[in-house]
């Protein structure tokens, strides 16, 4: 299920962006 993988990656990326901001 690549959809789940991409979704999780998107969440992790979003969290990282918030921390960097």
C-alpha positions in Angstrom: 0.0 0.0 0.0 2.1 2.9 -1.3 -0.7 5.3 -0.5 -0.2 4.7 3.2 3.6 5.1 2.9 3.3 8.4 1.0 0.7 9.6 3.5 3.0 8.9 6.4 6.0 10.5 4.6 3.8 13.6 4.0 3.0 13.9 7.7 6.6 13.4 8.8 7.7 16.0 6.2 5.0 18.5 7.4 6.2 18.0 11.1 9.8 18.6 10.1 8.8 21.8 8.2 7.0 23.1 11.3 10.0 22.4 13.5 12.3 24.1 11.1 10.1 27.2 10.8 
